[in-house]
Amino acid sequence: MDGNDFLFKNEVETGNRFKFGENWIEFLKILNDTRIKESETTLCQMLDVNSLKDKYFLDIGSGSGLHSLAARNLGANVLSFDYDTDSVNCTIYLKNKYYPNDASWIVKQASVLEKKFMDTLPQFDYVYSWGVLHHTGNMYTSISYSMEKVKPNGFFYIALYRKTIFDNFWKWFKKYYTRSGKRTQHFFQNIWAIKIRLAFFVKRKDFNKMIKEYHTERGMNFFNDIHDWLGGYPYEAITPAECRLFFEKNSFKLIKQNIVKEGVSKSFSSGCDEYLFQKIT
């Protein structure tokens, strides 16, 4: 067992970290070619590209490995890493399934907060981190370390939780949920699903249709996502204005953003705002 694996398992055992990787194992059971293609399309749309051929792509917090796979399919040289042991194994599984013995896709276990590791990495044309850095326990430091890995004129595609007046409650609840047993977690999952169903009913929206189409926007299973959302600890959040100011102070400019709509929109919201920044020095 290496140092990162030991530290990760200790944090999980003491209830200080949610096991995101367990969710990704379940997700891989429903992953298919359609979902992979949808991930490629979403990546191209946000980056305004048709291909990533010969580009260098860093996936920070690779999770299932789906987005690393999408980037590799688009022609990128990919380096994926995650702190969660199961997430690393999921990414390795996809690499071995689709790109066995491929030197252009490297997978590692590491923490973005491990400065010595981050300093060993080169700079990349694209740095990607979707819904990850607010779960590190030190969001601003993890963003700063990630920024350093972007080449001049390169791009940083990041998604972060939107700050709300309920953040203190959610931080407490997520910690409680993470430390709870399966029975308690299932209870809260069912409560949350009922709440969303009622919200759709009140707004006269089709809940069942949303479930069927959910993966086209998120690429995940709706009920797996509920578990992921309720248990996502550590937890931090940021407003769009705070995010933009932090990046601008570090010589980035905002190229594009997708801001979460309030309330129940066309589908169940992830709670994350998406940003594409470009390094201007």
HELIX and SHEET records of a PDB file:
HELIX    1   1 GLY A    3  GLU A   13  1                                  11    
HELIX    2   2 PHE A   20  LEU A   28  1                                   9    
HELIX    3   3 ASP A   33  LEU A   47  1                                  15    
HELIX    4   4 LEU A   66  ASN A   73  1                                   8    
HELIX    5   5 THR A   85  TYR A   98  1                                  14    
HELIX    6   6 LYS A  115  THR A  120  1                                   6    
HELIX    7   7 LEU A  133  HIS A  135  5                                   3    
HELIX    8   8 MET A  139  MET A  147  1                                   9    
HELIX    9   9 ASP A  167  ARG A  179  1                                  13    
HELIX   10  10 LYS A  182  VAL A  202  1                                  21    
HELIX   11  11 PHE A  207  ARG A  218  1                                  12    
HELIX   12  12 PHE A  222  GLY A  231  1                                  10    
HELIX   13  13 PRO A  240  LYS A  249  1                                  10    
SHEET    1   A 7 TRP A 105  GLN A 109  0                                        
SHEET    2   A 7 ASN A  77  ASP A  82  1                                        
SHEET    3   A 7 TYR A  56  ILE A  60  1                                        
SHEET    4   A 7 PHE A 124  TRP A 130  1                                        
SHEET    5   A 7 VAL A 150  TYR A 161  1                                        
SHEET    6   A 7 CYS A 272  LYS A 279 -1                                        
SHEET    7   A 7 PHE A 252  ASN A 258 -1                                        
END                                                                             
